[in-house]
Amino acid sequence: MTYTVSSDQWRTVFAVPTSVVDQHILICGAAALRALLIILRSGGSAGEEEIARRLSMDPPEVRDALRYWIQTGILTVQSDPSALVQQPHLSSSSVPSSQLSGIDSLPSSTPPKSVRQTPPVGVSTYRGRPTSEQIAAMMEKDPNIEFLFQSAANQLGKYLHLTDRSSLIYLYDWAGIPIDVILMVIQYCCSIGKKQMRYIERVALNWLDEGVNSLETAEAHIHKLEEQNRWDNEIKSAFGIRDRDLVEKEQKYIQKWYQEYHSGIALIRLAYERTIENIGRLSFPYVDSILKSWHKKGITTPEQALQEREKPASEVQTQPSSVQNTSYNLDEIEQLVSGAERPLKNPSERR
């Protein structure tokens, strides 16, 4: 499908440097692009107050947005405070290769080699959230920060406001989390539909507490989380859970079923059906006791479990009535469930 500008729109036009589209369109950020278009539409020069008014932005946000074009040479700043920029450079301007390469795929997104990647944990000039002025000063000293902002904005698909940048600085400079790990956290959060910076910050700090502080440990941790998510989705589908997330206690049971018992989803579904038959409701401890009993007996498939249930009558009659036709003790399970099970609560967001 091809799109064409309507002919009547060519009556009034203004020039845009080709480098804006050829080299910067994917990484400049929406706010930066809008601000530049206002400047170009105004004849190549505009003050930040005018830009802020037309875009419904605050002047500090305009300065942050236009800093990208200043650093790449598209714009220059006038000494006259009433005008933010002079006529843009119309010649093709290139972004440093460290900013262009590897933006679309995380594995190749590496910060410049000439500066540190992992600052000492807790070593910083501040202990709270940095201001816009502090961020600007830090960006002049550390090119990694500009790379972090551009890569994060590209992954999130949005312009980073001051609060977003403050959170990233907090993770990088104060918490001491390497840039590649921060970007891995953002990539993971985006994959599960959680693009809020507060959520990303919380996940990054949780990972740090769990010892995730390098690209290798981050990749292993993401693999573990993806595996847990796959298990959770299988169980929710098998158990008919559609209106809530699983709580941490339930996730621990699921980990045990897959990792310790090595039970497949078909066997777990059968244990769920037996649970409903016996007590009339879902109970994770009850399902766990059935699977535990089968694991001890070496039962790994639904067929084996059905054969175990259909024992010869001579074997069944020698057993107590409470366990007839089962490979597990129902009385013991009932006692376990009544003593251990509590009402479930909706879990808080934690990954």
Secondary structure, 3 states (H helix, E strand, C coil): CCCCCCHHHHHCCCCCCHHHHHHHCCCCCHHHHHHHHHHHHCCCCCCHHHHHHHHCCCHHHHHHHHHHHHHCCCCCECCCCCCCECCCCCCCCCCCHHHHCCCCCHHHCCCCCCCCCCCCCCCCCCCCCCCHHHHHHHHHHCHHHHHHHHHHHHHHCCCCCHHHHHHHHHHHHHCCCCHHHHHHHHHHHHHCCCCCHHHHHHHHHHHHHCCCCCHHHHHHHHHHHHHHHHHHHHHHHHHCCCCCCCCHHHHHHHHHHHHHCCCCHHHHHHHHHHHHHHHCCCCHHHHHHHHHHHHHCCCCCHHHHHHHHCCCHHHHHCCCHHHCCCCCCHHHHHHHHHHHCCCCCCCCCCC
